[in-house]
Amino acid sequence: MSNFFLQALSEVGSPSVMGLIILGVLFGIVGGSIPGFTVTMAILVVFPFTFAMDPVSGVSLMVGVFVGGYSGGIVSGVMLGIPGTPSSITTVYDGYPMAQKGEPGRALGIGVMASFLGTIISVAVLVFFGPLIASFSMNFRPWEITALIIFALTLVAGLSNGALLKGLLAGALGLLITTVGYDRNSNLRFDFDLPALSSGFEMLPVMIGVFAFSQLLGNIEKMRDGNDGGKGVDTNVSIPYRQIMKDMAGQKLNTLRSSLIGSLIGALPGTGGTVANFVSYDQAKKFSRHPETFGTGTPSGIVASEASNSAVAGGAFVPTLALGIPGDLPMAIMMGVLILHGITPGPMMFEQNPVLVGAIYASLLIGAVVMVLCNLLLVRWFAKISLIPQQILVPVVLMLCAIGAYALNNNLFDIWVLFIFGVIGYLLWKAGVPLTPLILGVVLGNNLERQLFRALELDPNWLTFLTRPLSALFLILAVASVAFSLYQDRKLKRLKPATNN
Amino acid sequence: MLTLTKDRALALALLLMVAVMWVESGSIRPPTSWQPYGSALFPRILLVTIGLLSVLMLIRSLFTRVTPVASWRTEISDWFTRRKTVVALFVMFGLYAALLPLLGYIVATISFLVASFALLLGVDTKRKWVINLSISCTFVPLVFVIFRYGLNVWLP
């Protein structure tokens, strides 16, 4: 593996790929800095630019966006008191008060350093556990893979706060979308006599449509409701390097603990940066000798938040690369990128594409270094960019989404797919349906059908799914995750008064 | 009379979709001796799942206390009125998709951006027009150049 890593490092270290990583990181930070834009949106916007690139260049650019995006949320969190991404909510708790005390540079510097260390520690976790899990999952047969996909879908559906039924519905709808067009036996399904539907829906326009429209138009609604949050801010920031080094020296244990929490949570399906953020902030407070200082501008709070949300980046790659099961929305889109470049994530990837796996490791490491340099040197500019109003952002991003959908196959029908799924996604979102299970269903649908029927062709007995230990374990876990969510839903309901649902 | 809530509307819409797709699944080629499970089995499993979950949601919504509303017609018209900007943006995007092959990328996209900025920023001051036109007229050709010459992707 070390030979492949060196080979990957030489490819990633070439000036063109380095340039792409820098561009990706810069765009990721900008995307993360703008409240309501999110890492996922940044990835979706950059995605079409990778079509014409070779896999290493394309993946390096996307990894750059990923690393930059997870760190970018700190800028608006500290400067505006608005989290740029949901995964930097707890950064605001201490970052904003510190900025209000006249130390925005210190808050940003601590956050950036914690982000850097979080990313590095998560890469170590990925390098260690990725191949380990991949080699273990080489023993998985169609029964185990089918059960694992069902488990991942139920887990993600179950994590949709108080909306288990809708989460499960979304997952099933996502799977159903993949059944349109020719199937594995070249039989046509659900084409409604429309030739354009015979090849089915491309994954990318569906994903962009469902996610981007609901997100962007939701931002417009918030803006109309007066929750824009735009307020005057002093963007003249200077970074007190010596003070930051002193602060970080006292945060070694907190950094390590938060990074490990972030990596672990990132590796679990359906969780991601937001959960990591809250869990590590809570743990840092519990372990602190001065818990009363949390929320008033303490470095410990910023470190816990930023180290954990950045560590999600490496952790989230573990199930995606090793099992072919993306853990969260940005990873589902990253998996889409790999599939479009002809690479199937899963246990075989470590054997078939070791250079690409090495390139992902190397891009994460280089991306982390670039992220620190960009953030520290250009933070004043990022703070200014974070003030771009949604009125300007939304039309530009919608236009880029349309061009991205078209550029995939030079097919105008894909823009219609984007539009139709945009309407569907927006309506589902308004009805309180979580969209992550739907997107995960779209990504995993074809594989689920293939594995299910491969299993049944090998052994027509459906009970085999329950007699094979690992397959049975995954199915039991799926049922347990549904039962646990039901229990949580009931608890939530007891706390809620009458609603309009 | 029952109030049309979000959950009930969603459940009914999904049940309608399941019914339509179930009928359509009848036209999928039936199983053969070398394809014993047929191509309709997997989508039908999903349709049954969605149908059952929708029925469950409908039943559950009947037991949920809801705030009574005047009439569902007023509710729907209020919904559209509250979201007229969003609805207008959807319409503009639909028009953009329709006009793209006819007008080509540059004209259609500049028109879409100018109209969307006008809707969201407003058109009441000269400054807003300057922002609107300067972004639209610089961004669209820039993207064209990047895709056409940088990435070798032909735009319509």
Chai-1 contact restraints between the chains, C-beta under 6 A:
chainA,res_idxA,chainB,res_idxB,connection_type,confidence,min_distance_angstrom,max_distance_angstrom,comment,restraint_id
A,A52,B,L151,contact,1.0,0.0,6.0,A-B,restraint_1
A,A52,B,N152,contact,1.0,0.0,6.0,A-B,restraint_2
A,L165,B,L53,contact,1.0,0.0,6.0,A-B,restraint_3
A,L165,B,M57,contact,1.0,0.0,6.0,A-B,restraint_4
A,L168,B,L53,contact,1.0,0.0,6.0,A-B,restraint_5
A,L169,B,L53,contact,1.0,0.0,6.0,A-B,restraint_6
A,A172,B,L46,contact,1.0,0.0,6.0,A-B,restraint_7
A,A172,B,T49,contact,1.0,0.0,6.0,A-B,restraint_8
A,A172,B,I50,contact,1.0,0.0,6.0,A-B,restraint_9
A,L175,B,L46,contact,1.0,0.0,6.0,A-B,restraint_10
A,L176,B,L46,contact,1.0,0.0,6.0,A-B,restraint_11
A,T179,B,P43,contact,1.0,0.0,6.0,A-B,restraint_12
A,D183,B,S39,contact,1.0,0.0,6.0,A-B,restraint_13
A,N185,B,Q35,contact,1.0,0.0,6.0,A-B,restraint_14
A,N185,B,S39,contact,1.0,0.0,6.0,A-B,restraint_15
A,N187,B,R29,contact,1.0,0.0,6.0,A-B,restraint_16
A,N187,B,S39,contact,1.0,0.0,6.0,A-B,restraint_17
A,R189,B,I28,contact,1.0,0.0,6.0,A-B,restraint_18
A,R189,B,S39,contact,1.0,0.0,6.0,A-B,restraint_19
A,F190,B,E24,contact,1.0,0.0,6.0,A-B,restraint_20
A,L217,B,V86,contact,1.0,0.0,6.0,A-B,restraint_21
A,I220,B,T85,contact,1.0,0.0,6.0,A-B,restraint_22
A,I220,B,V86,contact,1.0,0.0,6.0,A-B,restraint_23
A,Q391,B,L120,contact,1.0,0.0,6.0,A-B,restraint_24
A,Q391,B,L121,contact,1.0,0.0,6.0,A-B,restraint_25
A,P395,B,L113,contact,1.0,0.0,6.0,A-B,restraint_26
A,P395,B,S116,contact,1.0,0.0,6.0,A-B,restraint_27
A,P395,B,F117,contact,1.0,0.0,6.0,A-B,restraint_28
A,M399,B,T109,contact,1.0,0.0,6.0,A-B,restraint_29
A,A407,B,V153,contact,1.0,0.0,6.0,A-B,restraint_30
A,L412,B,P101,contact,1.0,0.0,6.0,A-B,restraint_31
A,I415,B,A97,contact,1.0,0.0,6.0,A-B,restraint_32
A,W416,B,A97,contact,1.0,0.0,6.0,A-B,restraint_33
A,F419,B,F93,contact,1.0,0.0,6.0,A-B,restraint_34
A,F419,B,G94,contact,1.0,0.0,6.0,A-B,restraint_35
A,F419,B,A97,contact,1.0,0.0,6.0,A-B,restraint_36
A,A431,B,K6,contact,1.0,0.0,6.0,A-B,restraint_37
A,A431,B,L10,contact,1.0,0.0,6.0,A-B,restraint_38
A,E449,B,F42,contact,1.0,0.0,6.0,A-B,restraint_39
A,F453,B,Y37,contact,1.0,0.0,6.0,A-B,restraint_40
A,A498,B,R65,contact,1.0,0.0,6.0,A-B,restraint_41
A,N500,B,T67,contact,1.0,0.0,6.0,A-B,restraint_42
A,N501,B,T5,contact,1.0,0.0,6.0,A-B,restraint_43
A,N501,B,K6,contact,1.0,0.0,6.0,A-B,restraint_44
A,N501,B,D7,contact,1.0,0.0,6.0,A-B,restraint_45
